[in-house]
Amino acid sequence: MGKRTFSREAYSLAAETFVPKSGPATFRAEQVARETGTLNPLVDPAGYGVIRRSLPRLEKRADGLWVLTVGTPIPKEVRVDTTGSMGGNVDIALRVLPKDYELCSGVLPGYDLQSAIGIFGDVGDRFVLCRPQFEMVAEKIVEQLTLMVPERAGGDAPEDPHYGLFGAAFLTAVYIVRIDLKGYDFTVSDAPGRDWLDESQLRRIFGPEVFEKVAENGHKVDSRDLPSTMEVVQDLLKRAHAFFLQVGDAPSTTRFWTGVFGAERVVVLPSTELLPQVQAAIIGLTEGTLDLSSVEEFLQENNVERDDAKRIVRSVANIPIGAQAALPNFGKRPQKGDLFREKTDVWPIDPSEVDSEGAPSEESGDPEGPKWL
């Protein structure tokens, strides 16, 4: 699965390749969707086997062992509202993507950051959700963003990100959970949501076998007794540090999402342009690579105006600071260069078990599209 990571050079080349010279970045995808009524499989929640995976990148050595090429994979899934006043958020996400990777990876030393940036609307839209694959390199993330189909219309309330939250909770398989740590999950909106899922919508979004896929992924969801949005989030919190990032200050939005996530997980986002900085502040505080006394300086050093920085600091002061660092296996997570006996093993072998140096084999290509075990 290679060892390349995100770079600004690769980002610039990908933008030249995938982003139209004029109009919105998703212009071509929107045109195809109007003609075919379908999403590209890379961003269709029902595509590529439905379950989204974040796995270690390993290369096979000549001695048969597998070497971890980058670090412990850490998934970061983001779903952004693209209805009404937020219709331009894909273009914003593309514009701030290099800053997003640099800031978030900077507060995640020793990890392999794997991002899935998707969008959502509401059930009255042609496409309620676009959910991509977890990716590590610029060209694949850029391509997926240009394949999104935002609604760019409709009202601002309520919206339906709870279908994306359902996917995150029950249709995600990530290595980091196997070592009893957690990834990160962010929902971005200016509107309240809904309390209940609908079975027909779940089948429409994730495909007719959605409940079989949930069971295949090790979860139990009764199609006749679906969990509430609050219950979905509580399940998600077992496997991810999840937050709602609120754009604007509408009391109805704050009230709804505080009831779903808890007040400590609803964080102000002054503008979606500042998504990288706010995510990085939350992740850094959760991991222990930032402390509360340094967050305002960190934000201002990264182009956040003083008043916005103060608002963000007041908001993140209530999150579960140090929650990842407090988990028992935090200091044991695999590092770049660790060796595994089998590609599917959870933990690397002890260095004393290695008899001799082994050179990587040629079995480390970068195949087209997702190809998970």
Helices and strands as residue ranges (DSSP letters): H 8-18, H 27-36, E 52-54, E 58-60, E 66-68, E 72-81, G 84-86, H 89-95, H 97-106, E 111-120, E 129-130, H 138-146, H 162-170, E 172-174, H 175-178, E 183-189, H 199-206, H 210-216, H 229-236, E 240-246, H 251-261, G 263-265, E 266-268, G 272-274, H 275-287, H 292-301, H 306-316, G 330-332, E 339-340, G 351-353
